[in-house]
Amino acid sequence: MDFFLDSGIFVGLCDHKDKFYEKCKNLLEKYPIRSNSYYTAKIVETELARKRLQIIKKGYNNTVLRLIHQCIKRRLKQMEKLVEYEKKKPIQFNPLVDDIRRITNYKQNDAIIVTNAIFWSCGCDPLRDPTLITIDYYDIVEKADKIIEQAELKCNRNILLKIRPLWDI
């Protein structure tokens, strides 16, 4: 399978206190990296740097924070590719980001990640079942049908991307 990961998955993989830690660990056990392809958006790196500040609030010391940060960097390097379609196709990309921002309550990073996943899925083999995995249920998963419908209108093509919450994988 081909998976596109939202930033929350990386935090869940590396932070033992994260409520999604076990589910993220199970994802990689069920779908190992050696036999499945994992991708993410380049902007996830920036978003994860910002999330590091949120992790500090959990009461970690500097050593633990450094280990989590190193784990996240290692996990990002395991990805097949960090995609960045906003620089490759800005004329198509930016209007779709704006539409998805409206659908996802104006969350810029969510819209950029989802739009990258949509463009990524257009190049995937349909038999590999391209799937965006996220922990953001209310802004992304719950609105997946609207997002895909809008993407199909903007891109004038069938979008094969499935948007699924981590706990349904």
C-alpha positions in Angstrom: 0.0 0.0 0.0 1.0 3.6 -0.4 0.5 5.8 2.6 0.7 9.6 3.0 1.1 10.6 6.7 -0.1 13.7 8.5 2.2 15.2 11.1 0.3 13.8 14.0 1.4 10.3 13.1 5.1 11.2 13.6 4.4 12.6 17.0 2.5 9.4 17.9 5.4 7.3 16.7 8.0 9.0 18.8 6.2 10.3 21.9 5.4 7.4 24.4 3.0 9.7 26.2 1.0 10.5 23.1 -2.5 9.0 23.1 -1.9 7.6 19.6 1.5 6.0 20.3 0.2 2.4 20.3 -1.9 2.9 17.2 1.0 4.5 15.3 3.3 1.6 16.4 0.6 -0.9 15.2 0.4 0.8 11.8 4.1 0.2 11.1 3.8 -3.4 12.5 0.8 -4.1 10.3 2.2 -2.3 7.2 6.0 -2.5 7.5 8.2 0.1 5.7 10.0 -2.6 3.8 6.9 -3.7 2.0 4.8 -0.5 1.9 5.5 3.0 0.8 5.3 6.0 3.1 5.2 9.6 2.1 4.6 12.9 3.7 4.6 16.6 2.8 7.7 18.7 3.2 5.7 21.2 5.4 5.4 18.4 8.0 9.0 19.1 9.0 8.1 22.7 9.8 4.9 21.7 11.6 6.7 19.1 13.7 9.3 21.7 14.8 6.4 23.9 16.0 4.7 20.9 17.7 7.9 20.4 19.7 6.9 23.4 21.8 3.6 21.7 22.6 5.4 18.6 23.7 7.4 20.7 26.2 4.2 21.4 28.0 3.9 17.7 28.8 6.7 18.1 31.3 9.5 16.5 29.5 13.1 17.2 30.4 15.6 18.3 27.7 17.0 14.8 27.2 13.6 13.3 26.5 12.7 16.2 24.2 16.0 15.6 22.3 15.2 11.9 21.9 11.7 12.6 20.6 13.1 15.2 18.2 15.8 12.7 17.0 13.1 10.0 16.6 10.9 12.4 14.5 13.9 13.3 12.3 14.7 9.6 11.8 11.1 8.7 11.0 11.0 11.6 8.4 14.1 10.2 6.7 12.4 6.8 6.5 9.8 8.2 4.2 10.1 7.4 0.5 9.9 11.1 -0.3 8.9 14.4 1.2 6.6 15.8 -1.4 6.2 19.5 -2.1 3.8 20.1 -5.0 3.2 23.7 -4.0 6.5 24.6 -5.7 6.0 22.3 -8.7 2.4 23.2 -9.6 1.5 26.5 -7.9 -1.1 27.5 -10.4 -3.2 24.4 -9.7 -2.0 23.9 -6.1 -2.8 27.3 -4.5 -6.5 27.6 -5.5 -7.1 24.0 -4.2 -5.4 24.9 -0.9 -7.7 27.9 -0.6 -10.8 25.7 -1.2 -9.6 23.1 1.3 -8.9 25.8 3.8 -12.5 26.8 3.7 -13.6 23.2 4.1 -11.2 22.6 7.0 -12.0 25.8 8.9 -9.1 27.8 7.5 -6.3 25.6 8.8 -3.4 26.5 6.5 -1.1 23.5 7.3 -3.9 21.0 7.1 -4.9 22.3 3.7 -1.3 22.2 2.4 -0.8 18.7 3.7 -4.1 17.4 2.2 -3.5 19.2 -1.1 0.0 17.6 -1.3 -1.6 14.2 -0.6 -4.2 14.8 -3.4 -1.5 15.7 -6.0 0.7 12.8 -4.8 -2.2 10.3 -5.2 -2.7 11.4 -8.8 0.7 9.8 -9.6 0.1 6.6 -7.6 -0.8 3.2 -8.9 -4.5 2.8 -8.0 -3.8 -0.8 -7.1 -1.5 0.4 -4.3 -4.5 2.1 -2.6 -3.2 5.6 -2.0 -4.3 6.6 1.5 -3.8 9.7 3.6 -3.6 8.7 7.3 -4.4 11.4 9.9 -5.4 11.8 13.5 -7.4 14.9 12.7 -10.9 13.5 12.5 -13.1 16.7 12.7 -11.2 18.9 10.2 -10.0 16.3 7.7 -11.6 12.8 8.0 -15.1 14.1 8.7 -14.9 16.4 5.7 -13.1 13.9 3.4 -16.0 13.6 0.9 -16.2 17.4 0.5 -12.4 17.6 0.1 -12.2 14.9 -2.6 -15.3 16.4 -4.4 -13.7 19.8 -4.5 -10.3 18.3 -5.7 -12.0 16.5 -8.5 -13.7 19.7 -9.6 -10.5 21.7 -9.5 -8.3 19.1 -11.0 -10.9 17.9 -13.5 -10.1 14.3 -12.8 -11.0 11.3 -10.6 -9.1 11.5 -7.3 -8.2 8.1 -5.9 -7.0 9.2 -2.5 -8.7 7.7 0.5 -8.6 9.8 3.7 -8.7 7.6 6.8 -8.2 8.1 10.5 -5.3 6.2 12.0 -7.6 4.1 14.2 -9.4 2.6 11.1 -6.2 1.3 9.5 
